[in-house]
Amino acid sequence: MTELNRPPLPHDFHPSVPSFTVVSEDIAPGATLGDAQVQAGGNTSPQLRWEGFPAETKSFAVTCFDPDAPTGSGFWHWVLFNIPATVTELPPGVGSGRFEGLPKGAVHARNDYGTREFGGAAPPPGDPAHRYVFTVYAVDSEQLGPDEDASPAVVGFNLRFHTLARAQLIGEYGAPAEA
């Protein structure tokens, strides 16, 4: 897959909104994901911190999406919403396992693995490196609407109409071809 024929990013179909800043101690923009964020490695959600979002933000949502997955519709690795507006950082591992450090009221929806947590990168062996788009959404309401049983598509539908601003961080990962 070349840059010219890569699938679009998930936000390319949404209304344009202002941006803000998201950074991570675990992910460098455009760099290869570390073993901790790989399913076969640590399967650990990364540390994320954000700033510069609109003052009228009432909550946040965080997602991780692989637009390069060979599914025809991409692959959702993480869907977390109803994060209180007072929270501007998630520690590593908050989306994994026991959810230690998960802000009160935050909701994990199903990812495409079928679990309510962060699911690490797992592209098919030998595929070109996939992009993993970590997005933080500034949301105009405290409660987005869906519950934990919602699909990523339903959460995305609600985000389309309630996003004030959006920040993204993209890492890559490719699994070596099997011998």
C-alpha positions in Angstrom: 0.0 0.0 0.0 1.6 3.3 -1.0 0.8 6.7 0.4 -1.2 7.5 -2.8 -3.7 4.6 -2.2 -3.9 4.6 1.6 -7.5 4.8 2.9 -8.6 8.2 4.3 -8.5 9.0 8.0 -11.7 8.7 10.0 -12.1 12.5 10.3 -11.9 13.1 6.6 -15.6 12.6 6.4 -16.6 14.8 9.3 -17.1 18.5 9.4 -14.0 20.6 9.8 -13.4 21.6 13.5 -10.5 23.4 15.2 -7.5 21.5 16.4 -5.7 21.4 19.7 -2.6 19.6 21.0 -2.3 16.0 22.1 1.1 14.5 23.1 2.3 11.2 24.5 5.3 9.8 26.3 4.6 6.5 24.6 3.9 7.5 21.0 5.9 9.9 18.7 4.1 11.3 15.7 4.8 9.1 12.7 7.1 6.8 14.6 6.7 3.0 15.1 4.5 2.0 18.1 6.4 0.5 21.0 5.8 -3.1 22.0 3.6 -1.9 24.9 1.0 -0.8 22.3 1.1 -4.0 20.3 -1.4 -6.8 21.0 1.4 -9.4 21.2 3.6 -7.1 23.2 2.0 -5.4 26.1 -1.5 -4.5 24.8 -1.3 -1.4 26.9 -3.1 1.9 26.2 -0.6 4.8 25.8 -0.2 7.8 28.0 -1.9 10.8 26.4 -2.0 14.5 27.5 -3.9 17.3 25.8 -4.2 21.1 25.9 -5.5 24.1 24.0 -9.1 22.8 23.6 -12.1 25.1 23.6 -13.2 26.6 26.9 -16.8 25.4 26.4 -15.6 21.7 26.4 -17.8 19.6 28.7 -16.2 16.2 28.2 -13.6 14.3 26.1 -13.6 11.1 24.0 -10.5 9.2 23.0 -10.3 6.7 20.1 -7.7 4.6 18.3 -8.5 3.7 14.7 -6.5 1.7 12.1 -7.7 2.9 8.6 -5.3 0.5 6.9 -6.8 -2.7 8.3 -7.9 -5.1 5.5 -11.5 -5.0 6.4 -13.0 -2.4 4.0 -14.0 -0.4 7.0 -10.9 0.0 9.1 -10.5 -1.3 12.7 -11.4 0.4 16.0 -8.9 -0.4 18.7 -10.1 1.9 21.4 -13.4 3.8 22.1 -13.5 5.8 25.4 -16.0 8.7 26.0 -17.6 10.7 28.8 -14.2 11.7 30.1 -14.8 14.7 32.4 -13.7 18.0 31.1 -11.4 18.4 34.1 -9.3 15.4 32.9 -6.5 16.4 30.5 -4.3 13.3 30.8 -4.7 9.5 30.8 -1.9 7.4 32.3 -0.5 4.4 30.4 -2.7 1.3 30.8 -5.9 3.2 31.8 -7.7 1.5 28.9 -6.3 -2.0 29.6 -7.2 -4.7 32.0 -8.4 -3.4 35.4 -8.8 0.3 34.2 -6.7 1.7 37.0 -6.7 5.5 36.8 -9.8 5.6 34.5 -11.7 8.8 35.3 -15.0 8.3 37.1 -17.9 8.4 34.6 -15.7 7.5 31.6 -17.2 4.8 29.4 -15.4 2.2 27.3 -17.5 1.1 24.3 -16.7 -2.1 22.4 -13.7 -2.1 20.1 -13.6 -4.2 17.0 -12.0 -7.1 19.0 -15.4 -7.1 20.8 -14.0 -6.0 24.2 -14.5 -2.9 26.2 -10.8 -1.8 26.5 -7.8 -0.8 24.4 -6.7 -3.5 22.0 -3.2 -3.2 20.7 -1.9 -3.1 17.1 -2.1 -6.5 15.3 -1.7 -6.0 11.5 -1.5 -9.1 9.4 2.1 -10.3 9.1 3.9 -8.9 6.1 1.4 -6.0 5.5 2.9 -2.6 5.0 2.9 -0.6 8.2 -0.5 0.4 9.4 -1.4 3.8 10.8 -2.9 4.0 14.3 -4.8 7.2 14.7 -5.2 8.2 18.4 -7.8 11.0 18.6 -8.9 13.2 21.5 -12.3 14.9 20.9 -13.4 17.9 22.8 -17.2 17.3 23.3 -20.0 19.9 23.8 -21.9 17.8 26.4 -21.0 15.9 29.6 -22.7 12.7 28.4 -22.2 11.8 24.7 -25.4 9.6 24.6 -24.4 6.0 23.8 -23.7 3.4 26.5 -21.0 0.8 26.8 -22.8 -1.5 24.4 -22.6 0.9 21.6 -20.6 0.1 18.5 -17.7 2.3 17.4 -19.9 3.5 14.5 -22.7 4.7 16.9 -20.1 6.5 19.1 -18.6 8.0 15.9 -22.0 9.1 14.7 -22.6 11.0 18.0 -19.1 12.5 18.0 -19.8 13.9 14.5 -22.5 16.1 15.9 -20.9 16.9 19.3 -17.3 17.6 18.5 -16.0 21.1 19.2 -12.4 20.4 18.4 -10.2 17.4 17.7 -6.5 16.5 18.2 -4.8 13.4 16.7 -1.5 11.6 17.1 -0.6 8.9 14.5 1.9 6.1 15.1 2.6 3.2 12.8 3.2 -0.5 13.2 3.9 -3.4 10.8 4.4 -7.0 11.7 7.2 -8.8 9.9 6.2 -11.5 7.4 6.1 -15.0 8.8 8.9 -17.3 7.6 
